[in-house]
C-alpha cells in the first residue's frame, strides 16, 4: 500500500467529494452559493472557520477561490482531520486543522482568540441535538466579528404534515444515489474502509469509534428550528439563501 502522502490524501479527498455528492444532489451548487455570498460580504483577507470540516472540502474550495483568505478547519474526527492535513498540504499555512468537539462548550478555545469574518459548515450540524445546536449557534455568534456571517449547507428535513414535500425529498435522494453509484461513486462505508484500512490511519479509526460511541441519532431538526435558534443567538438576520427540496444553505449575519 502506498504511503499516506499529500498526493494520496488528495486522491482520497477527491473520492470523498464523489461519495458525498452521491448523497447530496447539487452539492457543488450549494458550495458555489456559499462562496458567492462570502465574495460579496467578507473582505479579501478574511479569516474563515470551516466548522465540522471533515477532510476540508469547504476549506479547499474557499482557499482556491480567495487567495488572500485563511481558514481554520475544526473537527472532532481524528481520521478526517489527518486526511485533511494531507490533502490540503499544498495550501501551506493558509489552512490550520484543529481538533474540537462541538458537544464541549469550550470548543471555541481552539480558535485561540481569533475572530473570524465567517463560519461555514456543510452536512454536519444536522447531527447535533437541539440543545447542543442552539448553544453552538450562540458560541459562533460570540466569536464572529460584528457583521460576520454563518453559512450552513445541510439537509433539513421537512416538518410533518407535508407528505408530498417529504416524498419528493426521498425520491431525489434515492435517484441521486442510484445515478452516482452506478457511475462509480463509493458508498460511505466503502470509502471509509479504504481510509481506515491504511496502516497509518488505522489507529485513528479505532479512536474515532471510541469518540463517537453512544452519540444519539440525527434529530432531523427543521429549517424553522435552525432559523429560530439563530435568531435566539442574536443574529440580526437569518434565513435560507438557497434551496433544493430539503437541502438548504442557511445564511445568518451577526
N, C-alpha and C positions, 0 to 999 in steps of 0.2 A: 504494500500500500504506500502511496506517495506521502511525503511529509506534509504536515499541516502548514503550508506556506501561504503567503498572501495570494498567490495565484490559485491555490486550491480553495482558499476561503472565498475568493471572488466567484469561482465556479459554483460553490455551494450557495452563495447569496443569489446568484442568477437562478439556480434551481429553486431556492426558497421563493423568489418572486413568481416563478411559474406556478408552483404549487399553491401559493396564496391566491393568485389570480383565478385559480380553478374554483375557489370558494367565494370569491368576491367579483361579481360581474362589474366591468368598467372600473377596475381598481386604478388604472393609470389616470382615468378621468378625474377621480377624486383627488389624487395627488396633484394633478395639474391645477385644480381649483384652489387647493390649499396654498400652493406656491404662487399662484396669481394674486391671491389676497395678500400674501406676505410681500410681494413685489410692490403692491400699492401702498402699504401702510408702514412696513418696517424700514429702517434705514439700511443703507447698503452694507454697513459694517455690523449688522445686528448680531447679537448672541441669541441663539435659539436652543431650546431644550426639546429633544426627541424623547418623549415620555413613554415608558414601557416600549423601548425602542426595538426589541428583538435584535436581529443581526444588522440593523441600521438602514433599512430601506428608505425611510424619510431623510435621514442624515445624508445619505449618498446623493439623493436627488437634489436636496437643498444646496449642498456644497458644490455640486456641479453647475447648478444654475446661477448661484450667487457667489462669485469668487471672493468677495470681501467678508462673507459671514463665517462665523464659527459655531460649532454645535457641541452641546453637552448631551450625550446619549445615555439614558438612565434605564436600567432594567434590573430584575432580581434573578433572572435565569442565567446561571453560570455558563451553560453551553452556548447560548445565543450571544452573550457578551464576548466570550472567547472567539467565536466565529466572526462577530462584527469587527473586533480589533484586527483580525487577519484581513478580512475582506476590504476594509476601508483604510488599510495602511497607507495607500497612495495619497491620502489627504493629509497625512502627517499630523502636525499639532493643531490643525484646524478642527479636529474632532477628538473628543475625550470620552471614553466609555467609563461609566461609573455605576457601581452596584448599590442598589437601594430597594427596599421592599415598601411598596405603597401602603401596605397594611400598617406599617410603623409610622406614627405621626412625626417621627424625627427624620423622615426620608429626605427632606429638603436640605439637611446638613451636607449632603454630597455636592450641593451646588457651591459650597464654600463661600457663601455670601454673594455670589454672582446674581445680578438682577437681569434676567433675560428680557428681551423685547418680545419674544413669542414662545409659546409652548405648543408643540404639535404632537398628536398621537394618532395611531391608526390600528383599528381592530384589536383593542386591548382593554380599554376601560369598561367595556360591557361585562367583563368578568368580575368586576368589583360589586359587592353587595351595597345596598342603598346607603348605609351609614358610612361605609368607607369611601364610596364615591363622593358623597356630599362633603366629607372632610377633605378629600384630595382636591376638589374644586376650590375649597376655601384656602387650602395651602397654596395652590397655584396663584390664586388672586393675591395672596400676601407677598409672593416673591416676584411677581411681574412688575415691571416698571409701569408708572402711570401711562395709560393708553395702550398698554401691552395687550397682545392677542392670545387667546386659546383657540386652537383649531383641532377638533376631534372628528376623525372619519371612522364611522363604525356602523355595524348592523344594530339597529334599534327597532326591536320588534313592534308590530302594530298592536295597539290595545285590543282587548277582547271586544266582541260585538261587531267586528268588521270582517266577516268571513271571506269576502271577495279579495280584500286587500291582503289578508293572510295567505290565501291560496295563490295569488299571483306571486307573492314573495317566495313561497315554497317551490312553485314551478320554475321560477327564474333560477333559484339556487340549484335545482336538480339539472336543468338544462345546461347551466354553466359548467357544472362538474362533469357531466357526460361529455360535453364538447371538448373541454380541455384535457380530461384524462384520456380520451380517445386520441388526442393529438400528442400524447406523450408526457403530460404533466404528472408528477408524482402525487400520491396522496400524502397527507401529513405524516402518517405512520411510516410510509416508505422513505420519505425524505429524512425524518428524524433517525431512522435506523441506520442510514448511511453516516450521519454525523456522529451518533452515539457509538457506532462501531469503529470509529477511528481510534487507535490506541492512545493518541494524545488527548482526546476529548472524552474517552470512556469514563474516567474517574469523575469528570464533571457531570456526566449524565446521572450517575448514582447520587451525587449531591443534589442535582435538580429534583430527582424523585423525592428525596427527603424533604426538601424545602416546600414542595407543593402538595405533599400528602395531607389529606384532610381538608383541603380548601373546598368551599361549597361550589355547587354547580352555578352556571351562568344564571343570574337572576332575571334576565330579559326585561330590563327596565325600558320604559318607553321614551320617545323623543320628548314628550311633555315633562317627564320626570327630570331628564337631563337639563332642559331649559330652566325649569323651576329651581333646580339645585344651583345652577349658575347664577341666577338672579338672587337667590338667598345668600350666595357667596359674594354679593355686592359687585358683580359685573354689571356695568351700566347698560350693556346691550347683549342679547343672547338669542340665537335662533339658527335655523338651518339656512345655509347658503348654497347647498346643492343637495339633490335627492334623486335616487333611482329606486323606486319601490320602497323597501325597508332599509335601504342603505343611504346614509346621510353624511354630510360634512356640516358639523355644528360650529358656528363662529361665535365667540364672545370677546368683548373688549372690556378691559379693566377700567 
